[in-house]
């Protein structure tokens, strides 16, 4: 068959009109799902539609891969322990530009389009902001035509499905793969050996050069699973390649034949544990070990794959860094640095200096945290058990680096301990952040304040050594998913008034400024917000059984639950409002609905107690008849991207209230503001830049600055003084401690109250009065609906900076030095 004829057949099969899509759905129903229409379930129809859409994506992915290969395109490899893309179907339909055609095809088949979209189970490949950011960046790289491969782990069960029982978080298995995943392409022949444990031996090769051989104790097999990632409005379709683990020998016949039936499959069970669950609880030693094994597993597979692809070009391996730039998304993949050295030096006999030059010019590192406990460290004894060869390589890297540091800055000897990759102490540890900095050509923070604090507080000695190494790339979010898809009423209004250019050029939202005072446009804006609040209210009823009033002010805080994010500060304000209304029933304040959502790490007691406290306060308030129509509190269980689609557009107020100097950036703050919510926040993370962009008059600011937090810490902080000097604060804490919100149990919330009164590490009590007063300003501002709407419009109009497209363009220009590639 000629190439021309084959091409015609292919283009007919993946036609973009409604008739072709309908035919494709029916074909997949029969040939993929093995069903005929009369007996097909909604799940069958969803899978048939998903495969029909995937066909059209795969054609573009093949053309993209051929183009990149022919051009020998420099490629970004984005190494991340998390990717949280959210549901694929609707996003892919939008990217293909066939929304109307699919709706028409589905309608002709007598199906409900929205119901089919709801059938999709969200991929359990991440926990929160880190994974959502990685997914946004994959979207933007494809849209900007940047050749890229995302590498990560194909978690079988995700982190966990959060259920709320008696107010407590209960972790259930997230079985997101139970019914298959139509978006992935298994690559069973694309597999790599990954070794663990054992010991090393030295020997001389035939040229008399001293070499090291790793004699591992056991191995697993990493198997690739590919998901296409489409750019919006372009042909470029990049690749998300995730690794699952398999046993090298899945069944032991000898053990089985001797009656050891469990032993016969023991290796299979042990090996597959590696990719079972995202972030195992690392409180116990076994959890720490599994987490380290997970991280090494996925970077080893990824680097072996990168070397495999590179060697197909025939170019010498010492030019590897010209083909690839590998971005380390936080410290989780930092073990990639010694792994690449091992592959170059041990497996490919490259000399150390050349290998180090290649390695140091391959990796760039994104730091995502200012919290010392989040900068990963691994005990040396554990590291040696799991990765003995890599520990030797790290020792060598560290020794050579410290020699370099001594020569570079006169008098640095006193600082060598602070620079060392190895932290001495009762149980010496490998500092993974230090390894990432030493082994990367560039390091970036994710907001201007965060990057400055990295230079000043977290990595000051490295900044002194390499003043140009630490730079900033403020985070961004994709307007395709978090506006065009999730807020279709607003997208439709924008399309009518300013066109569609903002979808790929978010700065064009500035055109809205001219409409901010237009009464007709304000009315349309209010109607959009009302529709979104009604949708959120329906979702709340379905998810929690709580009926909430769309006429009330929706005050929302959804994010990972952690003390530094200060959900308990929000809770103290709610108790204060409750006390005020009970003491003064005639108090005139706008009705409020407080919405919470987010997961606590399974081993994080205080965060789980905060969730329980929120739900306990909600239980009392929601059944108090005095609060009917005045105050409501709901906690959304299992907050994820699918839930976020209706929460961000429905919010009036966005709670971004972390203690200044603790939040690296945040992206939820961007998603809320992009959908017209007004921010109440501290000068922390990207809040500072959002406030600069939208205007301080359109941002509700409270709390200490980072400098004031540092000064207070130095002079000594006594939280009980703040409690004694503020009657409302004391009353709120007393109510929480008294058992009023816990059916008379005065011990339940005592650990939370004691933590605040006897330490308060995140200065909740210091910022309480400023926060409560700021909330009063919000209530007053909400009364003036015309001015509130104007502020909402201006927030959206001035959010152009916070597109992930801008972030990726900065990475491309300033770090990766990579060119876009047109795919036709």
N, C-alpha and C positions, 0 to 999 in steps of 0.2 A: 504494500500500500504506500502510495507516495506521501511525502511529508505534508503537501498541500491538502490532500484529501483527509488525512488524519487530523490536521488542524481544524478543518471545517466540521468534522464530526465532533471534535472536542468542544468547539465553541457552541455548537447546537445543544450539546448535552448540558452545558452550564449557562444557558441563556439567562438573561436578566429580566425578561418580561414575565408577567404573571402566569401566562400559559405554560412556559417552560418550567417555572418554579413549581407549579401545581403538578405537572407531569413528573418532575423529579421527586417530589414528596411521595407520590403514589408508588413510584418505582422503589424507593427506599422502604416504604411500608412493607412491600412484598419481599424484596431481595435482601434487605438488611434486617428488618424486624420479623420477617416471616409471618405476617398477618395480612388479612384482607379487611377492607373497611368496615364490614358489618360487625366484626368481633374485636376491632382494634380499641385499645384503651387510650385514654388521654396521654399516658406515658408513651405508648407506641407512636402516636401522632407527633408528640414532641420530638422523639428520637428521629423519626423520619424527616421532620422539618430541619432538625439540627444537622443531619447528614447532608441534606440538600444544600444548606447554607455552607457547610464545610467543603463540599465539592467545589464550590465557587472560590473559596479561599485557597484550596490546595492548588488549583491551577495557577493562581497568582504566586503562591509560595514557590512552586517549581520554577517559574520564570525568574523570580527574584534570586533564587539560589544559583541558577545558571548565570545570571548577570553578574552577581558578586564573584563567582568563581572565574568567569572570563576576565573580569577586571582586576583580579587579585586584590579585591577591596580590603583596605584596612578595616578591621572589625572590632567593635566593642564587645567584650565578654563581661556580662554583668553577673557577678557571683553573689548570690543572696540566699540566706537560709529561709527566707520567706518571700512568697509572691501571693498577693491576695487580690486576684483580678475581679472577683465578683462574678455574677452570672454572665455567661458568654453570649448567649443567643441574641438578645436584643442589641448588644453592643456591636456584634459582628454584622448584623443586618444594617445597622446605621453606617458602619464603616464601608460596607459595600454599596451604600446608596440605594437600597432596594426596599425601603420600609413600606412604601405604598404598594409596591408590587407583591410583597409577601402578604400584606394584609388582604389584598384582593384574592390572591391564590387560596389563602386559608379560608376566607369567606365562601369562596366557590365550593369548597369541600365541606361546608356546613359546620366549621369549627370556630371556636372563640379564641381569637389571637391572644388576649390577655391571659386566659386560662392556660394556654400552652406555655407562655412565658413563665407563669408561676410554677410549672412542673419542674423547672430546672433546679437542681440542688447546687448550692454554692460550693465551689472548690474549697476544701479545708487546708489551704496551703500557707496560712499565715495567722498571725495573732492580732495585729493592729496596724499602727501607723507605718512601721517599717515595711511590711508586706504590701500595704496599699500604695506606698510611695514607689516601691519597685515596679508594681503593675502600672502605675501612672507613667513611669519613665519608659517602660517597654512600649506603651502606647505612643508616647511622644517620639521615641527614636524611630519607630516605623513611620509615623506621620511626617517626620522631618527627613525621611529617606536615609537615615543613618544605619549602615549595616551593623546588626547586633544579634547576639545570642544571649538569652538569659539562661543561667545555669542554677539549678537548685535541686531540692529533694521532692520526690513524689510521695508525700506522706499518705499512708493508707487511711489514717483516721483523723488527720488534722490535730488541732490542739485539744479541744473538747467542746461538746455541746453543753451550754450552760442552761440549767433549769433552776427555778427558784422554788424551794420547798420550805414552808414555814419561814419564809424570809431569807433563808440561807442559800448561798450558791451551792449547787450540787453539780459535780462534773459527770457528764455522761459521754459515752463514746460517740464521736462525730463520724458516722458511717456514710460519708459523702460519696464513696465509690460503690455503695451497695448495688446500685442499678446500672453500673457502668458509667463511662464518660465518653460521649460521642465526639468530643473535641480533640482527644488525644490520638496520636498515631503511635502504637507500640513499635519499637525497633528491637525485636528479640535478638537480632544478629549484631547489634551494636552494643557490645558488652566489654567490660574491663575487669581485670582482677584488682582487688584492693586488699592489701595485707595489713595484719595487726600483730603486735606482740613479738615474742622471740628475742633474738639478740643479733649482734653484728660481728663480722669477722673481717680482719684486714688481710690483704694479699697484694702481691705485685703482679701487674699485667705483663704482657710479653715485651713491653718497652721498658720494664723496670720501674714503672710508676706505681706508687702506693695507692691502692683502691680499697674501697669498703664494700662488703657484701652483706646485705640484710637477709638473715635467716628467720623468716616470720614463723609465728606459732600457728596462725590460722588465716584464712582468707575468705572473702565474700566476693560475689559477682555483682557489679553494677550494670543495670540494664536501662537503656534510654527509652523515654516516652516523650514524644514531641507534640507541642501545641502551637499552631500558627498564631501569630500576633499581627493583625492587619493595621496598616496606617489608614487614617481617615482621608478619603478622597484621593488616594494615590494607589498605585499598583504594589508598592513595596509591602512585603509580608515577611516579617522576621520570625525568629524561632525561639520558643521557650522550651528548653530541653531539661527534663527532670529525670532523676535517677531513682530507681527502686532497687532494693537489695535482694539477692537470691543466694541460696547456699551453693557452694561449689559442688557438693554432693548432697542432693536433697533426700536420699533414702539409703539407709545402711542395711543391706540385705543380711549381712552377717548377724547384726544385732537382732533383726526381725526373726531370723531363723532360730536363734537361741532363746526366743521368747521375750526379748527386751523390746517391746513394742514402742514404748516411749523413746527409748534410746535410738530406735531406728529413724526417727524424724527429729531428733534433738538438734542436729546441725541446721536443718531447715528452719526450725523455730527460732533458734538463736540468731541466725544470719538475717532473717527477715524482720527481727525486732528493730534493726537499725533504722528502717524507714516506716515503722508503724505509726509513731506519734510525734508531732511537732513539740519540741522542747519538753523532754521528760523532766519530771521534778528532780532538780539537781541538789536537793537538800541531802539525801543519802549519797554515800560514795558510789553506789552502783549507778545512780542517776547521773552523777558527774561523768563517770566513765562512758556511759552510753551517749551523752551529749557530745563529748570529745570525739568519740568514734563516728557519730553522725557527721560532724563537721569535716573530719578528715575524709570520710567516705565520699561526700559529694564533691569536694574540691579535687580529690585524686581522680575521680571519674572525669570531671570536667577538664582538667589539665591534660590527661591522657587523650581525651577527645580532641582538644585543641592541637596537640602535637600531631595526632593522626591526620587531621585536616591539613595542617601546615605542610607536612612531609609530602602530601600529594602534589604540591606545587613544584617540588624538586629543588627548592631554594635551601641554602645551608641553614642549619638550625641556629647559628649565631645571629641570624637576622630575624628571629622569632618576634622580637619586640616591635619590629617595623610592621608586621602583619597584625598583631593583636595589642590592644590595651585592655587590661582586666581591672574592672572596678570592684573593690572590696566593699560591699554594702555592710558596714559596721565590722566588728572584730570577728564575727562568726567564721568568715572564710579566711582569716589571716594565716591559718596553717598552710594555705596555698603557697606562701613564700618559701618555706623549707621544702615543700613538696616539689615545686618547680626546680629548685636546686638539686634535689635528689634525682629527678628525671634527667636533668642535663648532665650532672656530674657522674652519677652511678650508672645510669642506664645508657647514656649516649657518650660517655667518656670525654666530656668537655672539661677543660681546665677550670679551676675554681674562679679565677678572676674574670674570665669571659662569661662564665655562667652567672656570676653575680652581676655583671654589667647587664646581661639580658634580663635577669630577674628584676633588678632594681628599676629597669626602664619599661617593664611590662605592667607593673601594678600601680594603681592609685587607690587611695584609702579614704572612704567617707566615714567620719566619726559622727555618731548620732547621740551622744550622751555626755552630760557633765557629772553624772553620778558615779562616784568611785566604785560602788559595788557592781555597776553595769559594765565596767571596763574589765573584760574577762581576764582571769588569771587561772592557770592550771598548776596544781602541785607537781613538783618535779618527779616525785616517786610514782604518781599516777601516770604522768606523761611518759616516763621511761617504760612502764609496763605496756602501754598502748602503742607508743611510737618511738622505739629506742633509736632508730636511725635518725629520725627528725630531731630528737633532742641533741644528738651529736652535732648535727648541722646547725642548730640554733646556738649551741656553745661556740662553734666556729664563727658564725655570723657575729655574735656578741663580742668575741675576743677581737676580731678585726675592726669592728665598729668602734670599740672603746679605744683602740690604738689610733684610729683615725681622729676620734674626738680629742684625744690628748694633744695631738699635733696641731689641730685646727684652731683651738682656742687656748691661749696661754693661761695657766693657772686654773684649769678646769678640773683638776684632780678631785677637788672636794665635791664636785657635782657628778662624778662618774657613777656613784651609787644610784643617783636619781635617774640617770640615763640608761642604766643597764637593763637589758631585756630580762635578766634574771633578778628577781627580788629575793634578797636574803632574809632569813628569819627562822623562827622555830620550825616552820615547814616551808622551805624555799619554793618559789613559784615562777612560772613563765608568764611574763606580762605580755599579753597578746596585742594590746594597743601599741606598746613600744615596738614589738616585732613588726607591726603593720607600718608604723612610721619609718623605721629604719629600712624596711624592704620596699618602700614605695617611692616613686619619683614626685608625687604630689599628695598632699593631705588637704581635705576640705571639711569645714564645718557646714552647717545647714541653715544658719541664719546669721546675720551680721553680729549680733551680740554673742551668740554661741561661738563663732569663729574667733572673736576677740578674747573670749574667756578661755578658749583652748590655748591661745598664745600666752595669756597672762597667768592662768591658774592651773590648767590641767597638764600642758606640755611646754612650760616656759623654758626649760633647759634645751629642749629640741628646737624651740623657736630661736634661742640664742645661737645655737649651732648652725641652723639653716634658716635664716630670716625670711627667705622667699618661699619656703616649702608649704606653709599652712596658708590656705586661701579660703575663700567663702563662695559657696553656691547655695543661695537660699532655696529651700524646697518649693515645689509647686504641685499643682493637681491638674489632672486632665479635664478640660471643660467639656469634652465629649461625654464621658460617663457622668460627671458630677454636675452637669447643667443640661446639656442637650438631651441626654437620656433620662436622667432622674427628675428633671423639672421641665417636662414637656409643655405645660401651660405657659411658663415664663419664656421658654424657647420660641414658642409660637408668637407671643407678643413681641419679642425682640425681632423676629423675622419680619413681622409686619412693619415695624417702625424704623429699624436700623439695618435690616438685611441679615445675612448669615455669615459675614466675614469674621465675626468674633469666634466662630467655632475653631478656626485655625490661627486667628490673630486676635487674641483676647484684648489687646490694647484698643481695638476698635469699639469696645464697650464705652469708651469716653464719649461717644456720640450721645449717650443717654443723658449726659449732664445738661444738655440743652432742653431736655424734657422734664427735668426734675421738679420744676415749678408749674408744669402744665396740669391744670385741674382734671382735664379729660384723661390724660395719661396716668395721673395719680389714681384715678378711679379704676382704670383698667388694671393697674398694678395691685390695688387692694383686692380686686376680684380674683386675680391670680393667687395671691397669698391666701385668700379665703378658701379657694379650691384645694390648695395644698394642705391647709390646716384641717379641712374636712377629711381629706385622705388619711392624714396622720391620726385623726380621731378614730376613724374606722379601723385602722391598723392596731391602735391601742386597745380598742374593745376586743378585737380578735385575739391579740397576744396576751392581754392581761385581765380581761373581763371588766376593766374600768372604763366608765363612760366619761369622756372629757369634753369640755365646751369649747368649740372653735372660736367663740367670741372672747374667751379669756386670753391673757398674754401667755404664750407658750415659751417658757424659760427652760432651755435645754442644755444638759451636760452629758454627752455621750463620748466615752473614751475609755481606755484601759484604767481600771481602778487601782490607784496607787496613792500613798500619802502625799507625795509631792504634787500631785494633780489636785489635791485638796477638795475632794467631794464632800468631806466632813465640814469644810467651811461653808459650802452651799447649804448643807443640812442645818448648821447652826442658824443661818439666816431664816430658813423655813420655820424652825422652832420659834425663833424670835417673832416672825410674822404671826404664827399661831397664837403665841402668848399675847401679842398686842390685840388680836381680834377677840380673844376670849375675855381679856380685861376690858376692852372697849368695843362692844358689838356694833356701835355706830360709826366706827372708824371708816373713813371713805378712802379706800384704795382700790385700784383696778383688780378684778379677779385674775388669779394666776394659776396656771397649771405648770408644775415642775416635772420635767421629764428627765429621767436618768437612764443610762445604759452602759454596759461595759463589763469585762471579765476581770477577775482577780486571779493572779497566779495561784495554782492549787496549794502551794506551801506557804502562802503569804497570809498569815493569820489576821493581821490588822486590816488589810484590804478587804478580806472576807467579812470581818466584823463591821466595817463601814457599809457594805452591801446590806447586811442584816439590819443595821441601824436605819438605813434609808427605807427599807421595806417596813420596819416596825413603826416608824414615824408616819409613813404613808397609811398604814392600817388604821391608826388612831384618827388621823386627819380625815381620811376618806369616809369613815363611818360616823364622824361627828356631825350631827345635823346643823350645828352652828356654822360649819364651814361649807355647807352646800351652796354652790354657785359663787364661792369666794376663794377657796383654796383647794387644790388637788395635787396629789403626788403619784406618779407612776414610774415603775422601773421596768424597762423593756428587757426581757431575758434574751440571752444569746445574740447580742448586738453584732451585726455583720454588715457586709456591703449591701445585701438585699434590703435589710431594714433601713440602712442609711439612705437609700433612695427616696424614702418618704419622710424621714426625720429631718434631714438638712433643709429641704424646701419648705417644711412646715414650721420651722422655728422662727420666733420673733426675736429672741435673745440667745446669744451664743456665750456659754460660760467657758472662759479661758483664764482660769484663776490660779494657775500654778505659782508657787513662790518664785519671785524674780531670781534668775540665775540658775534655775533647775531644769526648765524645759528647753531642749536643744532648739526646736523649731515649732513643731506641731504642723499638721496639715488639716485637721478638723477645723481649726480656726479659719482657714482659707475657704473650705467647702461651705461653711455656714455663711460667711460674708458674701461669697459668690452667689449665694441663693437669697440674699437680701436680709439676713438676720443681722442685728446690731450686736456688737461685741462688748461684753463687760470683761475687762481683763487687766492684768498687771503688765508692767514693762518687762516682758519675758519672751524669749524666743522670737518667733516671727510676729508676735503681737506688735512689737515696736515698729516693724516695717509696715504692717497693715495700718496702724494708726497714722504713720507718716503719709501713706498713700491716700487713705480715705478722708483724712482731715481729723484733727483732734476733737473738733466739735461733733463729729459723727462716731465717736468711740467713747465708751464709758470706762474711764480709767480710775483705778484705785490702787492702794497698797504701796509698799516700799519699793524702792529701786534696788538693783543688785548691789550698788555701793552702800546703801543704807543697811541692807541685810548683812553685808560683810562687817560693817562698823558695829552693828548690834552684837554680832557674834564675838567680836574681839573684846567689847566692853563688858560682856556678860549679860545673859538674857534670863530673866526671872518671870516665867509665864504667869505665876500666881498673882503677881502685881497687877497685870492687865485684867485678870478676872475680878479681883477685889475692887478695882477702880471703875468697873463698868457693870452696873446692875443688870442690864439686859443680857450681857454675856454670862454673868454668873447664874442668872435665872435659867438660861438655855442649857447650860452645863448641868445645873442641879436637876432640871427636869429629865435630862438624858440619864443621869446617874440614879435617879430616885426609883426607877421602875415604872414610871408613868407610861412609857412607851413600850414596856416589856411585860405587861400583865402582872405588875408588882414585883418582878424579879430585879432587885437592886444590884445584883452582881453582874448581870449580863453585859452591860456596856461600861462597867467600871474600868476595864483595861483601856478602852478608848479614851475615857475622861482622864484617867491617871496619866496616860501618855501625853495628853495635852497640857495637864497641869504641872507635870514633873519633868518635862523635857521639851515637848512641842518642837520637834526637829525642823518642821516646815513652817513655823511661825504663824500658825493659824490664828492664835489669840492676838497677835500684834496687828494683823491685817483685818481682824473682825470688824472693828468700828468703821474703818474706812470703807469696807465692803458693804456693810449694812446701809451706811449713808449713801453710797453710790446706788444701791438698789432702790432707795427712796427716790433718787433722781430719775431712775428708769421709769418707775411708776408714774411720776409726774409727767415725764416726756411722752409716755404712751397715751395720755389723755388727749394730747393734741395729735389727732390722726393725720392731719395734713402735714405737719412738720415731721412726724415719725416716718410717713411714707416718703417724704423728700430725702430723709437721711438714709432710708433703705435703698432708694434708687441710686444715691450717690455712692453708697458702699459697693454696689454691683458695678457701677460705672468706672470705679477707680481700682478695680481688682486685676487689671491687665498684667501687672507684674507677676502675679502668683500662678500663672500657667506653667505646667510642667514643660511645655514647649520652650519657654524662656530658660528654665533651669537646664534643660538638655542642650540648648544652644550655647549656654555658658560653659558647660562641661566640654562640648565639642570644640569651642574656640580656644578656651583657656587651659584645658587639661589634656583632653584626648588628642587634639590636633588632627581631626579626622574630617574627611570630606563627605558630603552627601552623594548618593548614587541614584540616578534616575533609572527607574524600571519601566519599560514600555510594554 
